Amino acid sequence: MVMRKVLGSIVRDTTPAPGTRHSLSDNTIQDIRMCLGLITARERELADAAGAVMEKPYFVDEPRSEKVVSISSIKKSGKEETKE
């Protein structure tokens, strides 16, 4: 986690204004991307070994596959079943 934060800080601190050339070489930028990929792969391995479920990031306006069910609708359906 610390390595990811440090690399992220380096990228943010060295990112130039739009339209200007980056101070880091193309090889260094590619190396940073590869390091972040390795960190992600290791995090996934550790999560799998621990039995944790890693959630995929999503956009706020992206439709979700989950359906939210309110507690009141569960209580209503439970009462209806007991009446039958």
C-alpha atoms as a printed R data frame, in Angstrom:
   type eleno elety resid chain resno       x       y       z
1  ATOM     1    CA   MET     A     1   0.000   0.000   0.000
2  ATOM     2    CA   VAL     A     2   2.867   2.364   0.834
3  ATOM     3    CA   MET     A     3   4.589   1.690  -2.491
4  ATOM     4    CA   ARG     A     4   1.371   2.451  -4.382
5  ATOM     5    CA   LYS     A     5   0.960   5.738  -2.479
6  ATOM     6    CA   VAL     A     6   4.586   6.777  -3.046
7  ATOM     7    CA   LEU     A     7   4.436   6.057  -6.777
8  ATOM     8    CA   GLY     A     8   1.107   7.874  -7.017
9  ATOM     9    CA   SER     A     9   2.587  10.898  -5.240
10 ATOM    10    CA   ILE     A    10   5.575  10.930  -7.581
11 ATOM    11    CA   VAL     A    11   3.285  10.851 -10.606
12 ATOM    12    CA   ARG     A    12   1.098  13.667  -9.223
13 ATOM    13    CA   ASP     A    13   4.101  15.807  -8.264
14 ATOM    14    CA   THR     A    14   5.811  15.438 -11.629
15 ATOM    15    CA   THR     A    15   2.752  15.721 -13.893
16 ATOM    16    CA   PRO     A    16   3.210  18.788 -16.101
17 ATOM    17    CA   ALA     A    17   0.553  21.259 -17.177
18 ATOM    18    CA   PRO     A    18  -1.525  20.185 -20.190
19 ATOM    19    CA   GLY     A    19   0.311  20.629 -23.464
20 ATOM    20    CA   THR     A    20   3.821  20.548 -21.961
21 ATOM    21    CA   ARG     A    21   6.348  17.718 -22.069
22 ATOM    22    CA   HIS     A    22   6.687  15.425 -19.042
23 ATOM    23    CA   SER     A    23   9.973  15.668 -17.129
24 ATOM    24    CA   LEU     A    24  10.158  11.866 -16.802
25 ATOM    25    CA   SER     A    25  11.393   9.797 -19.736
26 ATOM    26    CA   ASP     A    26   9.005   7.512 -21.584
27 ATOM    27    CA   ASN     A    27  10.917   4.498 -20.187
28 ATOM    28    CA   THR     A    28  10.502   5.743 -16.617
29 ATOM    29    CA   ILE     A    29   6.779   6.313 -17.138
30 ATOM    30    CA   GLN     A    30   6.457   2.780 -18.521
31 ATOM    31    CA   ASP     A    31   8.440   1.395 -15.565
32 ATOM    32    CA   ILE     A    32   6.101   3.156 -13.115
33 ATOM    33    CA   ARG     A    33   3.106   1.629 -14.906
34 ATOM    34    CA   MET     A    34   4.692  -1.821 -14.688
35 ATOM    35    CA   CYS     A    35   5.423  -1.350 -10.962
36 ATOM    36    CA   LEU     A    36   1.815  -0.339 -10.305
37 ATOM    37    CA   GLY     A    37   0.698  -3.415 -12.254
38 ATOM    38    CA   LEU     A    38   2.920  -5.647 -10.120
39 ATOM    39    CA   ILE     A    39   1.568  -4.062  -6.944
40 ATOM    40    CA   THR     A    40  -2.003  -4.658  -8.133
41 ATOM    41    CA   ALA     A    41  -1.231  -8.291  -8.981
42 ATOM    42    CA   ARG     A    42   0.305  -8.871  -5.543
43 ATOM    43    CA   GLU     A    43  -2.632  -7.210  -3.794
44 ATOM    44    CA   ARG     A    44  -4.966  -9.528  -5.720
45 ATOM    45    CA   GLU     A    45  -2.875 -12.583  -4.707
46 ATOM    46    CA   LEU     A    46  -2.974 -11.567  -1.049
47 ATOM    47    CA   ALA     A    47  -6.718 -10.903  -1.176
48 ATOM    48    CA   ASP     A    48  -7.355 -14.289  -2.824
49 ATOM    49    CA   ALA     A    49  -5.231 -16.049  -0.194
50 ATOM    50    CA   ALA     A    50  -7.154 -14.283   2.573
51 ATOM    51    CA   GLY     A    51 -10.487 -15.119   0.943
52 ATOM    52    CA   ALA     A    52 -11.371 -11.447   0.515
53 ATOM    53    CA   VAL     A    53 -13.519 -10.277  -2.363
54 ATOM    54    CA   MET     A    54 -12.020  -7.331  -4.239
55 ATOM    55    CA   GLU     A    55 -14.625  -5.003  -5.662
56 ATOM    56    CA   LYS     A    56 -14.263  -3.620  -9.144
57 ATOM    57    CA   PRO     A    57 -14.330   0.190  -9.283
58 ATOM    58    CA   TYR     A    58 -17.294   1.750 -11.076
59 ATOM    59    CA   PHE     A    59 -18.519   5.148 -12.209
60 ATOM    60    CA   VAL     A    60 -21.229   6.816 -10.152
61 ATOM    61    CA   ASP     A    61 -23.606   6.951 -13.124
62 ATOM    62    CA   GLU     A    62 -22.858   3.366 -14.192
63 ATOM    63    CA   PRO     A    63 -25.821   1.012 -13.769
64 ATOM    64    CA   ARG     A    64 -25.238  -1.505 -10.980
65 ATOM    65    CA   SER     A    65 -26.200  -5.154 -11.227
66 ATOM    66    CA   GLU     A    66 -27.263  -5.310  -7.573
67 ATOM    67    CA   LYS     A    67 -30.847  -4.580  -6.638
68 ATOM    68    CA   VAL     A    68 -31.494  -2.745  -3.384
69 ATOM    69    CA   VAL     A    69 -34.361  -4.153  -1.353
70 ATOM    70    CA   SER     A    70 -35.812  -2.058   1.438
71 ATOM    71    CA   ILE     A    71 -36.401  -3.582   4.847
72 ATOM    72    CA   SER     A    72 -40.030  -2.419   4.792
73 ATOM    73    CA   SER     A    73 -40.706  -4.407   1.609
74 ATOM    74    CA   ILE     A    74 -39.327  -7.521   3.291
75 ATOM    75    CA   LYS     A    75 -41.539  -6.988   6.334
76 ATOM    76    CA   LYS     A    76 -44.608  -6.460   4.127
77 ATOM    77    CA   SER     A    77 -43.989  -9.643   2.159
78 ATOM    78    CA   GLY     A    78 -43.418 -11.554   5.411
79 ATOM    79    CA   LYS     A    79 -46.789 -10.386   6.793
80 ATOM    80    CA   GLU     A    80 -48.565 -11.360   3.592
81 ATOM    81    CA   GLU     A    81 -47.111 -14.871   3.765
82 ATOM    82    CA   THR     A    82 -48.304 -15.389   7.353
83 ATOM    83    CA   LYS     A    83 -51.868 -14.352   6.419
84 ATOM    84    CA   GLU     A    84 -52.143 -17.057   3.760
